[in-house]
């Protein structure tokens, strides 16, 4: 199992993150598209807003994410 932690933000919005797991490695373009769609949906935006990827962290081990 491969874990991905994607950290980024939409233009003029707070930084956010998304954790994804896959059996195989995924291309960055696919991960960026998933993150962009997730961010725009969470913000309730029906139009395109620029979304920036700050980090993509990949691990073969489980990740512990501290929200606090």
C-alpha positions as CSV (number, residue, x, y, z in Angstrom):
1,X,0.0,0.0,0.0
2,X,1.3,3.4,-0.9
3,X,0.2,6.5,1.1
4,X,0.1,10.0,-0.3
5,X,-0.2,13.2,1.7
6,X,-1.0,16.2,-0.5
7,X,-0.8,19.7,1.0
8,X,-1.9,22.8,-0.8
9,X,-4.4,25.6,-1.1
10,X,-6.8,27.4,-3.3
11,X,-6.0,31.0,-4.2
12,X,-6.8,33.3,-1.2
13,X,-7.8,30.3,1.0
14,X,-6.4,28.5,3.9
15,X,-3.9,25.6,3.4
16,X,-5.5,22.2,3.5
17,X,-4.5,18.5,3.0
18,X,-5.7,15.2,1.7
19,X,-4.6,11.7,2.4
20,X,-4.9,9.0,-0.3
21,X,-3.9,5.3,-0.4
22,X,-3.3,3.1,-3.5
23,X,-2.0,-0.3,-4.2
24,X,0.4,1.1,-6.9
25,X,2.2,4.4,-7.4
26,X,0.2,7.1,-9.0
27,X,1.4,9.9,-11.3
28,X,1.7,13.4,-9.8
29,X,-0.8,14.7,-12.4
30,X,-3.5,12.3,-11.2
31,X,-2.8,13.2,-7.6
32,X,-3.0,16.9,-8.4
33,X,-6.3,16.5,-10.2
34,X,-7.8,14.6,-7.3
35,X,-6.6,17.2,-4.8
36,X,-7.9,20.1,-6.9
37,X,-11.3,18.5,-7.3
38,X,-11.5,17.8,-3.6
39,X,-10.5,21.4,-2.6
40,X,-13.0,23.0,-5.0
41,X,-15.8,20.7,-3.8
42,X,-15.0,21.4,-0.1
43,X,-15.1,25.1,-0.8
44,X,-18.4,24.7,-2.6
45,X,-17.0,26.4,-5.7
46,X,-18.8,25.8,-9.0
47,X,-16.1,27.7,-11.0
48,X,-12.5,27.1,-11.5
49,X,-10.2,28.7,-8.9
50,X,-6.5,28.3,-9.0
51,X,-5.3,25.5,-6.7
52,X,-1.7,25.2,-5.7
53,X,0.1,22.1,-4.6
54,X,2.7,22.8,-1.9
55,X,3.8,19.2,-1.1
56,X,3.2,15.7,-2.2
57,X,4.6,13.2,0.3
58,X,4.8,9.5,-0.6
59,X,5.3,6.7,1.9
60,X,5.1,2.9,1.8
61,X,4.3,3.0,5.6
62,X,1.1,4.3,7.3
63,X,1.1,8.0,8.1
64,X,0.0,9.5,11.4
65,X,-1.6,12.9,10.8
66,X,-1.9,15.3,13.7
67,X,-4.7,17.8,13.0
68,X,-3.9,20.0,15.9
